[in-house]
Amino acid sequence: MREPLIEVREVKKLYPLRRDFLGRVKEWLSALNGVSLSVYPGECLGVIGESGCGKSTLGKIILDLERPEEGKVLFRGKELRKLKGRDYKEYRKSVQAVFQNPQSSLNPRMRAWELVVEGLKINYALSKGELLSRAEELLKLVNLPVEVLNKYPHQLSGGQKQRIAIARALALKPEVIVADEPTSALDVSVQAQIVNLFLELQEKFNLSYLFISHSLPVVEAISDRVIVMYKGYVVEEGKNEEVFTEFAHPYTKLLISSVPGSSVSFKETREQEIKKAQGCPFYGRCPYRKRECLSYDMKPFKLSDTHKVACLLVAS
């Protein structure tokens, strides 16, 4: 059995939704509800779901930009919260990020070469000449010409800026890259180039990806395994072909049917969704719902060794 690089175990995350006059929290928003997953060496785990389902929150928790209320994140079997000193520093180098909008994630006052070697400058005592040489190597890895070295972000196209962000993530030779909507701000033709670049880098360096996106065609093109999220729950998990062609959850079917040109038909109900403390969160929109779904604890059923679905319809 392969050992996972990253494990997320029963993670729950809450955000304050409403406060009273004294600043006390009166209502909480549950962003993640007991999410568990594993990312293995050399694989791409795709995360799909509509806006607000908890995809980005999950990425931030893995990057240690957010802390969960419950549950834990493990890196190579060691709990993230317990990593100290050198071990934590190694984790931060091993798990890097590529964010959605390179315009906001790149410092506009820094030139391209300074941006891509920022992590190296912080972690290693290198001369300017060594940093420039390393920057040139990194730009070549992402198929950017040397002329880009001294340009500022505003002088670059969207695709070039995202390549700079990818080069920066590669600088510290990570094992895992959390890519949060890395193609959503780009033109369709540029999206394909960036996806191909991710695939080339994965093959060259045996990288692992947590690839977060609401674009199903992009996730289908790049992922080995996929999880489907809805309102902070993982409702389906499986290999790429299991989720995209053998899907078992009604919400997954809804997502697939929303892609232009899809042969899947889904008549969506638009009834007001029911607020409740338990039960399936998709109940209000599911045309196949049963009364038993209101008390379902969202524990997934195994369809195979790799395919899991959190839906009572699978059990009936």
GILIN-V749487 format. One line per field, one symbol per residue. ss: DSSP state (H for helix, E for strand, C for the rest). psi: psi as a letter, one per 20 degrees, with the letter a starting at -180 (. if undefined). Layout:
ss=???
psi=???
//
This chain:
ss=CCCEEEEEEEEEEEEEEEECCCCCEEEEEEEEEEEEEEEECCCEEEEECCCCCCHHHHHHHHCCCCCCCEEEEEECCEEHHHCCHHHHHHHHHHEEEECCCHHHHCCCCCEHHHHHCHHHHHHCCCCHHHHHHHHHHHHHHCCCCHHHHHCEHHHCCHHHHHHHHHHHHHCCCCCEEEEECCCCCCCHHHHHHHHHHHHHHHHHHCCEEEEECCCHHHHHHHCCEEEEEECCEEEEEEEHHHHHHCCCCHHHHHHHHCCCCCCCCCCCCCCCCCCCCCCCCCHHHCCCCCHHHHHCCCCCEECCCCCEECCHHHHC
psi=pqpqgpppolpppqqphpqahjjpphpqpohpmlpqrqpqpjrooqorrrpjijghggghghikiqpqhraqpqolippghipqchghhhghhhorqorgohhiipoijqrghhghjghhhhhqnqrhghggghggghhhhjlqqhihgjqqhijqrghghhhghggghihjmrhppoooliihjqqghhghghghgggghghhjlqqqoopqjoghgghhhqgrqqpqpljqoiqparghghhhkqiphhghgggiippiqipqoopqkqpqppqirrpijghipijqrhhhijpjjpqqphahioqpmphhhi.
//
